[in-house]
Amino acid sequence: MRMSPKNNRKRQWDNYTIGSINKGITINTNTVATIKEGCRLIPLQRQNYDNQQDNSTNTRKLHIALYSHDTMGLGHKRRNLLIAQTLAKSSLQASILLITGMGEASTFDIPPGIDYLSLPALRKQVDGKYQSRRIELPLQDIIALRSQTIRAALAAFKPDVFIVDNVPRGAVGELNSALEYLKSREQTHCVLGLRDVLDAPAIVSREWQRAANEEAICKYYDAVWVYGDPTVYDPVQEYNFSPEVAEKVRYTGYFDQRQRLQFNQSRTDELLASLELPPGRLALCLVGGGQDGAYLAEAFVNAILPPNTNGIIVTGPFMPQQVRQQLHQKAQMCPRLRVLDVAEPTQLLHYADCVVAMGGYNTTCELLSFGKRSLIVPRVKPRTEQLIRAQRLYELGLTDLLHPNDVNPQAIAAWLAQHQQPQPKQSVDLNGLERLPYLLSELVTQSSEAQSRAS
């Protein structure tokens, strides 16, 4: 299956159809931007939140808890960590607890003011079903264990704001008890954070109806933050959210992943020097957490690199050990190829000339943030989220696209061999991280004002 945009803009190399070459992107970093409130755009004055949270009058710092179920890949955890780092650095000066389903959280740089609670791990299989990742427990037992742990943690931490990533009721409904507790407490503002694309509209409609997600949003949540640009993909329209849910939606914009550089303590220049690669261009291959990216890494490692080009594959922590060993063995036979088992690839992107990658939210934001010429090979199971996102970005001329069914070393080599071509510049809103402190402060301040009026 080969992809071509609606305007039939494509290039043919041998027998492989790959989308338009990315030239450059105009990044929208205006000092005064906008966010969407319902169907209205309202001005965002970025300094508004600086004085709205006066910590001098508080007996303790603002407490923020973030939850991610982390059943497949690194995406949810990396996104929540970046949110936590951004809020901790802001003038809100919050104390932040990350509740994560990924024990590998310890591999990330955790700055002061942030700590994490690691839950017993779940795994989402290709068929979309869940099971325990490590310990031998029936699904209902591990969900009960996670659910009770989450509620106990929130009861002890007493968050002022609870930010839930992507799943309104948590994995397999594990947040139901905690949400009921927070609602009865009446002192915690609950926010649902959604990525730009969830899945195909028909699937989202069916799953949300079965899980009663809209009812949960109306009952438990004060706001819904969409981490995207509605001009790229508008989930309110695509998924036909009810008016009650749509009224809670605020579009943050995509997250500028260059902000990760200030939080990462590693020295990429030293890492690259240690690889002892010869001079030349750098082609980077990213497969997310690596759980289902072996086919792409294997195609890249067997592709013929263009002259004067080095290649680096980042496997991710979940790639099977046997596959990882095979990649290392293959790379040892090529003086211009290296394989790294690191979980945080952002700094490498700064040095890359082109990137072959899967199409998760964080990776896509990284490609847009750094303005790299990129080929996205999206995951298509168990969700088509990555495919939908990649198709949309391809149609906008921002990235190239290759369906995973068409992946092989020859197709990768054909794309790597092409020279960068002029491309119309597009504008993508990457101000999401800058808006978060404002949105959070707005939420807390409005509630405080309402309570003052009531008293």
Secondary structure, 3 states (H helix, E strand, C coil): CCCCCCCCCCEEECCEEECCCCCCEEEECCCEEEEEECCEEEEEECCHHHHCCCHHHCCCCCEEEEEECCCCCCHHHHHHHHHHHHHHHCCCCCEEEEEECCHHHHHCCCCCCEEEEECCCEEECCCCCEEECCCCCCHHHHHHHHHHHHHHHHHHHCCCEEEEECCCCCHHHCCHHHHHHHHHHCCCEEEEEEECCCCCHHHHHHHHHHHCHHHHHHHHCCEEEEECCCCCCCHHHHCCCCHHHHCCEEECCCECHHHHHHCCCCCHHHHHHHHCCCCCEEEEEECCCCCCCHHHHHHHHCCCCCCCEEEEEECCCCCCHHHHHHHHHHHCCCCCEEEECCCCCHHHHHHCCEEEECCCHHHHHHHHHHCCEEEECCCCCCCCHHHHHHHHHHHCCCCEECCHHHCCHHHHHHHHCCCCCCCCCEEEECEHHHHHHHHHHHHHHHHHHHHHHHC
